[in-house]
Amino acid sequence: MAAASSSDSDACGAESNEANSKWLDAHYDPMANIHTFSACLALADLHGDGEYKLVVGDLGPGGQQPRLKVLKGPLVMTESPLPALPAAAATFLMEQHEPRTPALALASGPCVYVYKNLRPYFKFSLPQLPPNPLEQDLWNQAKEDRIDPLTLKEMLESIRETAEEPLSIQSLRFLQLELSEMEAFVNQHKSNSIKRQTVITTMTTLKKNLADEDAVSCLVLGTENKELLVLDPEAFTILAKMSLPSVPVFLEVSGQFDVEFRLAAACRNGNIYILRRDSKHPKYCIELSAQPVGLIRVHKVLVVGSTQDSLHGFTHKGKKLWTVQMPAAILTMNLLEQHSRGLQAVMAGLANGEVRIYRDKALLNVIHTPDAVTSLCFGRYGREDNTLIMTTRGGGLIIKILKRTAVFVEGGSEVGPPPAQAMKLNVPRKTRLYVDQTLREREAGTAMHRAFQTDLYLLRLRAARAYLQALESSLSPLSTTAREPLKLHAVVSIWVQGLGPTFKLTLHLQNTSTTRPVLGLLVCFLYNEALYSLPRAFFKVPLLVPGLNYPLETFVESLSNKGISDIIKVLVLREGQSAPLLSAHVNMPGSEGLAAA
């Protein structure tokens, strides 16, 4: 009976969690063997039959067997090998002709492979770059047998370390060989021309002339040689070329190419560069304190995930709006767009097995997964509009469907305003005095502001004068400079010796530094010689050890028998300088005061 009750309670708890969840669990396969990231996932109606498929640029286990997979529901419909690791996948419309079936673009190595109806349609290769002239000269010498393979290797290594332009693939392969294999490689490839080819690092789409969902789009490519290329969707020619200070890894675009567009590129140097139409170089720059791990545009806000486990919101001009700290490292990011409710939010997959959904800095929902999620994709899949597709670190596939009754409400205690902020204050009723004062401020607001500014300026002027007077008279018993950390305290004790009063003046000088001793100090007394006489009116101070209090004593003899008192000024100076470091005023008593005492 006890076992039955515990199992019933567990079942009830699972049912309640599922009832409170906003998602329906459609499919979970921990052995799906899908290894990819968010940029290589795309959803599209590839055949125009209303059935949306999932396109996956799969890296393969350990990045060894890259493949292009197309999934229909939970099953793999087609699968084909790729010549290099995929960098990004995107679907776009190439033309206005019917039927309006989108094309599939897959960036892999230096090429973009375009498919229509899942059949190869076009292959675009990046233009070749000019080779390094020194490298070209070395291979020409090797072709004429004027240089041996060992010298060729040493020269190529020196070029690789010093030259700004990278070496060609032929030279890089040659440098990886063993000594026994170099001669055969040189004999085989010395007649080949040197070719330097860059690769694609990221890819996205940009509407050409209309903002409609089914409008023709251009491909935007980011390359390893720090360039952005915009391709024509029909002829696949380069429409625009833009340069960046670093290699782009994430792209976000808005607008239309023929009208006006804005492009944000997150680069490997930790900066985000923003470009506009007809600009060959970045217009704005956003400097991050850590490397970016994702870049998503939500309406007019750029949301950036960083390696410091945080999300940041920026405007398109680089102004920082907000920051949200994550409980774990961010592995992947993507956009959640619910068209039926006009919702746009950011999904972030964390290393602790959570997928967090944020609208600005407000937490909307948290999804717990059995394994850390490495890629996210949200949209129409099959015939369901709001489907969330996730792949895990171990190669698993998770499919969830958003409930039609689900409404995202801002929650979470770590972000957003506290609940007490929404409570209404108990504002008292307006009194007659309050109303009269309000009318007076409306009628004489300018005069009141001018009077306030006048008083404020007078206060600042008096404070500045008092500060200047204190500096000129050196009345501070503490040194105001960091180079001379000193403190001075003067004490007078009265001694009666013989017929005339003699006073003993004790100075307490302390070095307030924690590590550095102070040398080369002098003590000077300024006084009225008609009233007082000092045997030592000027003497040197010994070395001051940090933290110790040094008593320095001298005697003062009163010369007047009329009981007149005056002030003796004590100055502490540095050798070779006339301005005192600090000072103190000592009020000396007269002879009558001594007799009375």
Steps between C-alpha positions, in 0.01 A plus 500: 500500500787738583669432166174555319440831678852627417462407133162670491647815653787501244250461217288781638810724527600426140146572381492829688838608357383413149174685559685811618748487212448712188648230276385162372766229474476385139818296457825416677769275354829501695661284224405715199871555420459867402800722574450860390448858618224757459640663183476165317128446573224628270126439461338534155230365271748355253241335270218756518254249646445680832711244686798674662823302528806542718833550323806403703862563411641214708865509608505128568644333812822680584464719189622213278203426272311819405163434340190684387189354660135583439253389767125456462347461841736296719650304206785577261354532149818553296870499580800595286872550575672840499855573382579720804357594837183713468515860624134606460172403337223731375185484287404784266290583195702549184227616260137611476389219268241247606512265681661702780723228641800619699855402418745359753847652539770318693837665565784251518867591467552757221169413324127554532296204376151594383226237482151519346256221577791338687696467176831675428428823312805727521843517661649838583871515584669792665740689274863404539736732682838611364784284640788631701773606253776358722321166519450502121870568447601210726283250309639633172852428629386152606357448151841581348680280760691798641394432860484180703188395698659567842589860408154541347345397830712742703419790268127424499496483881665843522243642258215350702628663819567848358264557206151642553352293216456128581667232291324294236358157574782340301765660722313420819472135403870494414592635845307218669698223328789300636849546355480171306177607325600854402696421183220292349246772581715769337550292184126440476379858561783728390344546155162602646414868525468645851138556598393675818137436585302636795204327668153601615457554873134609519198558276155659517231639266398858416176606325578651160228760440189402699444431868236230442552155642497341153725763338821426312809498723874539452767294669745680731830320558772563757844375401826416673681790329289754695247580227122502459353408161141554381400260218236552235226233546468423127842540337703441823729792425647720771275806545695660785824442686579643845814477713524434873789534750461136604346169389117494532342207684136614548282714271168680546336710227188716469345697214524448122808508283355731232347741752689521829649232721698473820745215560654398835802268506645347817871432444776295658668804655207538742338796319172544314515716188190662349491590131238676288424518130780645283751479786817305423615515862320478837301803614470403870697268727384325818791388719426197716690396811499134388465291184147481349325162487183615324336801334123539463294800386173546691304785339752787520718353777815295444527226763852363545606200706856503634742252651452677836164315535292811431257648249536863391254723316629776269348750263611514136724794591683309771325630813474237771144450628513214751695195621372169637728251676449131419538216754727305260699537178304582183542231233260621230243771424215550257182701442154394616233674291131427566313670215152442646578709809763731351764370741875509438733362764850358537565135574827413673622144551714469813762249607294393803227347280265800498349694212404849614267731307534875551312802371746782553626428852178337624505121541197343330558126526757234599514159329696219668660243268672166572823620336661835417347651186743598221257625233153658495243565227143629534233527233256303289586129479275259322163672539558640849574873515685525833747214521826505693777273374809437713808283458710401798871461563476120480328509158141477621194663339222666703179634342248701703179671390374819663147463633241714324380629838848584624564865588847613600492712816802684629632321809814407685627660818845583369390750233237764454354745751391374843126432554482784756568746220156431353319581829324836514619748759261647755529858380338753739243749380614831357497778756433869440867578563607244239266644240619859569863391476433319171336810352793712618751262334305513174483878495852580625685184394763685297581751775523223763735302280723803443514573874591138570776505237638827642517357854657180367773691315570714810532187712748347254697827489528521879604137526767553233634811678514320835680208339751732331564684828563170679746396230687832507531508878569126530272467799445129462669273756479216244696486176272515194750336261540129458880539475531638855267304730552699824302605806596778749372568853638774732464501884617770746597417858594780752819485701610761764876537514662782701361852476340478157247243361627253247266293286571161353359450149459138385430407136368155414590412139381173347561330165157366395640290215488121534825407325719801408714699746533880472836683483624856466241693705556830682303671782484879516334730760361844411438727805521856634858544619393784735280264695672161483846350474575148366844334524419280197280681252611275211616137506503183290265206554647147518379215280131427562415129511144423381241484776712637789428824688812721541493766779717803415558742794621857533483774769328838468588788735251784550678842486205724588389563858168655393321170445479538122440174312551426133500218244801293395472347155665159445597408143620163366697537176689286254867577436539721194132606495346823627137390520416325829365150497282557806473745788343561839421808715584492872322747733768588760397630847645822648702542819200628702303196394782288633509683832126464536527129425 
